[in-house]
Amino acid sequence: MKSSRWTASLFASPWLLTFLLFWAFPLLYSFWMGFTDYQLLSRHDPRWVGLDNYRALFSDREFLASLKNTLIFVAGTIPVTTILSLGLALLVNRKFRGRALFRSGYFLPWVTSMVVVALIFTNLYQRGGYVAFLAELVGLEPPVNGFLYDSGTALYAIMAMDVWMALGYYMLIFLAGLKAIPDELYEAAEIAGASPLRQFFSITLPMLRPVAVFILVINSIKSFQVFIEIFVMTMGKFDTSTVVYFIYETGLRTQFKFGYASAAAYLLFMIIAMLSVLQFVLLRRRRSVW
Amino acid sequence: MRRLHCFLLVLAGLVLTTGTALAGTTLTWWQFWTDPAIKPTIDSMVTRFEQQNPDIDVKLTDLTWANGHEKIVVAFASGTAPDILELGSDWIAQFAANGQLADLSDDISDSADYQGWSMATYEGGVYARPWILGTRVIFMNTDLLAKAGYERTWLPTSLKDLYDAAARIDSLGEDIHGWGSNTAEKHRLYKKFLPFFWSAGARIFDDNGDYCVISSTRSVAALTIYKVFNDLFGYVANQRGIEDAFLEGKIGIIMSGDWLLKRIELEKNPIHFSTTLFPGENGPGKSFLGGEFLAINADSDKKEAALKFIEFVTSPGNQVAFCKANRSANPSSRLAQQDAYFQSNPHLQTFIKQIAYAEHPPVDPDWVYIEDIIERAVEDALFGQRLPGQAMLEAQHEITELMRSE
């Protein structure tokens, strides 16, 4: 018994060591750094400053602007992505010729590198680019210098790209949820004379609720952490800086304020954690109703 | 017996190699030139140095501009920085203030032969040796100039001339723009604005460096003029985008560095162009000055060998070889500037002349923050978020606050 416990520990140790060294320790260390004035290029050792970093963040114009942009990003992309991916899942769940091709096609952007997608969209959004051409076709006036060089459109252009990219992935999760709904429910509804719309609202949607909540949680976490798109497409300019980009700029790119950046990172962590807990609480309540 | 011979042979080999390693010095050098056009020149320079100094080996590490600065900062923080570093001019004060660079003040006997020392001088000490300098000049598409009614050889002698030419070129057609205007691009926008700012006689700090005076009337006037160029004739894009459009013949006048000469040279159908000094109110204005420097790690115990190496790399002959391979226009060595390569090329001459009318940002460890504040002010003014006067006044408050917090 004792030897099998040792064998189990031995097999678990690579993961455990990696977890402790590269996850647990940095997490705890950065939490401590958030209460210090640690600056990589500083002449003195890190000093304990208590909650000063957290207080300063709430009066930091750049951080607040980044937080606002992040919230816009989250609030703008999550509902659109969820509704559109559900619609797509319903469409490709039907039997028609070339269904597999459509499913693969919608999923393709998700397996493409975000950097590659961001570079392609940078070109599409530029002055005289394809998106500007399309906008003119429908009688809209595109921004003079391109969609990414205008504070009024840059963030929304990135959000649109993000929705396009994420659709296929969430569609696939919804599709799995749709496949799990027993056909008997629809058959019974048909016998009872329920219209397709009624079936959707009374069967499909309630049965998909756990999947929808799962999508909401993971999409929220992903959206709060948006970074690569911003880094590649605008470098945080034109009102597109997000909290993670702010952390990168403050901690790693030019200022090397590790303490301040760590505090911002933990603030973001708290926001995401609170939102996730809220979503799980809502899910539990719904389950009790079911 | 045979075994004994083998053992002795191996032992002798070990003793010899260990002995050689102990006697020699290995210098570590981090540098940024990785382009296939210039890398062989760097490698050959290192090889020649090692041949001339058999007791010194140089271990080269290539950095990239994308993350080189971060690597250097982390290396200093973790005590793993190399003996010799290539540094951009605006990084020197930051590292010197932290005591991370060796003070070279007593080791410079040939300072008069070189330009750019002021960028490496912090609180009276000299912390790096100028290698290759960089400035920005005016590039003009002479075909568009001709279409706008100018002689192809015409050169602007004042900002008013530049304005008129940009306006006339801009009126040639919807797809033609008079002026290449940088968008909000970190570390680049301020380099384009500061020539307007300095040429208008504006200053970031007062003469003693005690107060920020960036919201002066001249400063606001400079930002207003810069905005006028942007709003009326500007093709707004990042630096690469502006240069692409210039090479396609869509922009009449842009401000750029010597790298554009190389790009034009590599074009299949190069445009016809001229170069000239950035004009001021009357006569030459002040352009932006920066450059690449070689510094020695303060913790290096091989300072003598490191000094020998950086003197070798920055020697006039090696600077000429470097500039020829990289098509660079501004060696820091005055002697190198006399080489026929520079003397025979009018565009390179423009760059060399512009250095005399160029200014560099204050050598301040906090420049990275100040630069950020200035860039935000310029961005906000350019893209209508704040009026130029308001943007500059707020920038002055922010910089003053930053100075107070130090």
Interface residues (C-beta under 8 A of the other chain):
Chain A: L40 L41 S42 R43 Q126 R127 V144 N145 G146 Y149 D150 S151 M235 K237 F238 L252 R253 T254 Q255 F256
Chain B: E70 V73 V74 F76 A77 Q94 F95 A97 N98 G99 T183 A184 E185 K186 V236 A237 G241 V368 Y369 D372 E379 F383 Q385
